[in-house]
Amino acid sequence: MIARYAVLALLPVVAVAALTRRRRLAVIIAMGLFSVLLAVVYLLLHAPDVALTEAIIGAALTTAIYVLAIRRTGRLTIAADEAPGLLAREGERIVGLEHEILERFARDLGRSLSVQLVSYDEVVELVAGGDADIGAGGLVLGDDADVLATRPHLETALFTIGARDGDAEPAGVRYDGYFAQLDIQRPGTEAASTTLDLARFLSVRPSDPSVVRHPTPRGYSFVVSRRREDLHVKLEAFLQRLRESGELDRLIGRYLA
């Protein structure tokens, strides 16, 4: 009796979880768990034939069909910050080198592309948390990031604006974003400094003469959650095909020449 009530109490909890998950795979897992719990309820109600049917059809077969379906269809979700020439708004459209690369990759997977524009700091957070498949938009990350980064597809450089004489390269690179208002020097205060990558540096064109270019080689990469190694491998292989065919160089020339 207690077991029956316990399982019945779990059913609405799992149902709510299935309705509120943002990722399709999480929804499918919750639906499969709901079917398993329902099969247990039928078994406790002395209906083993119905319980077996629910377990086979509802939990196993239906879940497998949904998983196969989303592997072949659906959207490839991108979390991205705007970066001139790479991924940015142009009227009602989103254009740029990285957008075209990812659009081609989505077609290669048989999926449509869905881009969510967010702040730079939110990109890695959304990808690491599983709320986006890929992060893009002029990403320059260190090896300690909580995501898998692809091999850089485009070289860049880092510039510190408003650095005082003798300042060394900052240990942690700080980005204020493409549309940030850079308040480099306030009256009566010490000089502040902001480090930007090449695309964002060119977009703001600072008049402040104290600009330091850091010599360490950098590159723009895409990022994928560490839990999506399969997607990371596919993206790396796709980028490698673009390099070997020369198509990546042609795309770079088209958008950044």
C-alpha positions as CSV (number, residue, x, y, z in Angstrom):
1,M,0.0,0.0,0.0
2,I,2.8,2.4,1.0
3,A,4.7,1.6,-2.2
4,R,1.7,2.3,-4.3
5,Y,1.1,5.7,-2.8
6,A,4.8,6.6,-3.1
7,V,4.8,5.7,-6.8
8,L,1.6,7.6,-7.4
9,A,3.1,10.7,-5.7
10,L,6.1,10.6,-8.0
11,L,4.0,10.6,-11.2
12,P,2.9,14.3,-11.1
13,V,6.5,15.3,-10.2
14,V,8.0,13.5,-13.2
15,A,5.2,14.8,-15.4
16,V,6.0,18.4,-14.4
17,A,9.7,17.7,-15.0
18,A,8.8,16.5,-18.5
19,L,6.8,19.6,-19.2
20,T,9.3,22.1,-18.0
21,R,12.6,20.8,-19.4
22,R,14.2,22.9,-22.1
23,R,16.2,20.3,-23.9
24,R,14.4,17.6,-26.0
25,L,16.5,14.8,-24.6
26,A,15.7,15.7,-21.0
27,V,12.0,15.7,-21.9
28,I,12.3,12.2,-23.5
29,I,14.1,10.8,-20.5
30,A,11.4,12.2,-18.2
31,M,8.7,10.7,-20.3
32,G,10.4,7.4,-20.3
33,L,10.7,7.5,-16.5
34,F,7.0,8.4,-16.3
35,S,6.1,5.3,-18.3
36,V,8.3,3.1,-16.0
37,L,6.5,4.5,-12.9
38,L,3.1,3.9,-14.6
39,A,4.1,0.3,-15.3
40,V,5.0,-0.1,-11.6
41,V,1.6,1.3,-10.6
42,Y,-0.2,-1.2,-12.9
43,L,1.8,-4.0,-11.4
44,L,0.9,-3.0,-7.9
45,L,-2.7,-2.9,-9.0
46,H,-2.4,-6.5,-10.0
47,A,-2.5,-5.9,-13.8
48,P,0.8,-7.5,-14.9
49,D,-0.3,-7.7,-18.5
50,V,-1.0,-4.0,-18.7
51,A,2.2,-3.3,-16.8
52,L,4.3,-5.3,-19.3
53,T,2.6,-3.6,-22.2
54,E,3.3,-0.1,-20.7
55,A,7.0,-1.0,-20.1
56,I,7.6,-2.4,-23.6
57,I,5.6,0.2,-25.6
58,G,5.7,3.3,-23.4
59,A,9.1,3.1,-21.7
60,A,11.2,1.2,-24.2
61,L,9.9,1.4,-27.8
62,T,8.4,5.0,-27.7
63,T,11.5,6.4,-26.0
64,A,13.8,4.7,-28.5
65,I,11.8,6.1,-31.4
66,Y,11.9,9.6,-29.9
67,V,15.7,9.4,-29.4
68,L,16.2,8.3,-33.0
69,A,14.0,11.0,-34.2
70,I,15.8,13.9,-32.5
71,R,19.1,12.6,-33.7
72,R,18.0,13.0,-37.3
73,T,15.8,16.1,-37.0
74,G,15.3,19.1,-34.8
75,R,17.4,22.2,-34.2
76,L,21.0,22.8,-33.6
77,T,20.9,25.5,-30.9
78,I,23.7,28.1,-30.8
79,A,24.4,30.5,-27.9
80,A,26.4,33.4,-29.2
81,D,27.6,36.9,-28.5
82,E,27.7,39.4,-31.4
83,A,31.1,39.9,-33.0
84,P,31.6,42.0,-36.1
85,G,32.3,39.8,-39.2
86,L,31.9,36.6,-37.2
87,L,28.3,36.5,-36.1
88,A,26.2,39.7,-35.9
89,R,22.8,41.2,-36.8
90,E,22.3,42.7,-40.2
91,G,18.7,43.9,-40.2
92,E,16.4,41.0,-39.6
93,R,19.2,38.5,-40.4
94,I,22.2,37.1,-38.6
95,V,25.3,37.0,-40.8
96,G,29.0,36.4,-40.5
97,L,31.8,33.8,-40.9
98,E,30.9,31.7,-37.9
99,H,27.2,31.8,-38.7
100,E,27.8,30.4,-42.2
101,I,30.1,27.7,-40.8
102,L,27.5,26.6,-38.3
103,E,24.6,26.9,-40.8
104,R,26.5,24.5,-43.1
105,F,27.3,22.2,-40.1
106,A,23.6,22.1,-39.2
107,R,22.7,21.1,-42.7
108,D,25.3,18.4,-42.6
109,L,23.6,17.0,-39.5
110,G,20.2,17.3,-41.1
111,R,19.1,20.0,-38.6
112,S,18.0,23.6,-38.7
113,L,20.0,26.3,-37.0
114,S,18.6,28.3,-34.1
115,V,20.8,31.2,-32.8
116,Q,20.2,32.8,-29.4
117,L,22.2,36.1,-28.9
118,V,23.4,36.6,-25.4
119,S,26.2,38.3,-23.6
120,Y,29.7,37.0,-23.8
121,D,29.8,35.7,-20.3
122,E,26.5,33.8,-20.8
123,V,27.7,31.8,-23.8
124,V,29.9,29.3,-21.9
125,E,27.3,29.1,-19.0
126,L,24.5,28.1,-21.4
127,V,26.7,25.5,-23.2
128,A,28.1,24.0,-20.1
129,G,24.6,23.7,-18.6
130,G,23.2,22.0,-21.6
131,D,20.9,24.8,-22.7
132,A,22.7,25.3,-26.0
133,D,24.5,22.8,-28.3
134,I,27.3,25.1,-29.4
135,G,28.8,28.4,-28.2
136,A,30.1,30.9,-30.8
137,G,30.6,34.6,-31.4
138,G,34.3,35.4,-31.2
139,L,35.2,33.1,-28.3
140,V,38.8,33.2,-27.0
141,L,39.0,30.8,-24.1
142,G,41.7,29.3,-21.9
143,D,42.2,25.6,-21.3
144,D,40.5,25.8,-18.0
145,A,37.0,26.5,-19.4
146,D,34.3,24.1,-18.4
147,V,33.6,23.3,-22.1
148,L,35.3,21.5,-25.0
149,A,36.8,24.0,-27.5
150,T,37.4,23.2,-31.1
151,R,40.7,23.9,-32.8
152,P,40.8,27.7,-33.6
153,H,39.3,28.4,-37.1
154,L,40.6,32.0,-37.2
155,E,43.6,33.7,-35.7
156,T,43.1,36.8,-33.5
157,A,44.9,39.1,-31.1
158,L,44.1,40.6,-27.7
159,F,44.3,44.3,-27.0
160,T,44.2,46.0,-23.6
161,I,42.8,49.5,-23.9
162,G,43.6,52.0,-21.2
163,A,46.4,50.0,-19.7
164,R,48.9,51.9,-17.5
165,D,52.6,51.8,-18.3
166,G,54.2,48.7,-17.0
167,D,50.9,46.7,-16.9
168,A,51.4,43.0,-17.7
169,E,49.0,40.9,-19.6
170,P,46.1,40.2,-17.3
171,A,45.8,36.7,-15.9
172,G,42.0,36.6,-16.7
173,V,40.8,38.1,-19.9
174,R,37.8,40.3,-19.3
175,Y,35.3,41.1,-22.1
176,D,32.6,43.8,-21.8
177,G,30.9,42.7,-25.1
178,Y,30.4,44.1,-28.5
179,F,28.0,46.9,-27.6
180,A,29.6,47.8,-24.3
181,Q,30.2,51.4,-23.5
182,L,33.9,51.5,-22.7
183,D,34.5,54.0,-20.0
184,I,38.3,54.0,-20.2
185,Q,39.1,57.0,-18.1
186,R,36.9,58.8,-15.6
187,P,37.9,62.2,-14.3
188,G,39.6,62.0,-10.9
189,T,40.0,58.2,-11.0
190,E,42.8,55.8,-12.0
191,A,42.8,54.5,-15.6
192,A,40.6,51.4,-16.1
193,S,41.5,48.8,-18.6
194,T,39.4,46.4,-20.8
195,T,40.8,43.6,-22.9
196,L,39.2,43.0,-26.2
197,D,39.8,40.6,-29.1
198,L,40.5,41.9,-32.6
199,A,37.0,41.9,-33.9
200,R,35.6,43.9,-31.0
201,F,38.7,46.1,-30.8
202,L,38.1,47.1,-34.5
203,S,34.4,47.8,-33.8
204,V,35.0,50.3,-31.0
205,R,38.1,52.0,-32.6
206,P,39.3,53.6,-29.3
207,S,40.9,57.1,-29.3
208,D,42.8,56.3,-26.1
209,P,46.4,56.0,-27.1
210,S,47.4,53.6,-24.3
211,V,46.7,50.3,-26.2
212,V,48.7,47.2,-25.6
213,R,48.7,44.3,-28.0
214,H,49.6,41.0,-26.3
215,P,52.0,38.8,-28.2
216,T,50.6,35.5,-27.2
217,P,48.9,33.8,-30.2
218,R,45.2,33.4,-29.9
219,G,42.4,32.1,-32.0
220,Y,38.6,32.0,-32.2
221,S,37.0,28.7,-31.4
222,F,33.5,27.1,-31.0
223,V,32.7,25.4,-27.7
224,V,30.6,22.3,-26.9
225,S,29.6,20.9,-23.5
226,R,31.9,18.3,-22.1
227,R,28.9,16.0,-22.0
228,R,28.5,16.2,-25.7
229,E,31.8,14.7,-26.9
230,D,30.0,13.2,-29.9
231,L,29.0,16.6,-31.1
232,H,32.5,18.0,-30.5
233,V,34.0,15.2,-32.6
234,K,31.6,15.8,-35.5
235,L,32.2,19.6,-35.4
236,E,36.0,19.1,-35.4
237,A,35.7,16.7,-38.3
238,F,33.5,19.2,-40.2
239,L,35.9,22.1,-39.6
240,Q,38.8,19.9,-40.8
241,R,37.0,19.1,-44.0
242,L,36.5,22.8,-44.6
243,R,40.3,23.4,-44.0
244,E,41.4,20.6,-46.3
245,S,39.1,21.6,-49.1
246,G,40.2,25.3,-48.9
247,E,36.6,26.3,-48.3
248,L,37.4,27.8,-44.9
249,D,40.0,30.1,-46.4
250,R,37.4,31.2,-49.1
251,L,34.8,31.9,-46.4
252,I,37.3,34.0,-44.4
253,G,38.2,35.9,-47.5
254,R,34.5,36.6,-48.2
255,Y,33.7,38.0,-44.7
256,L,36.9,39.4,-43.5
257,A,38.9,40.5,-46.5
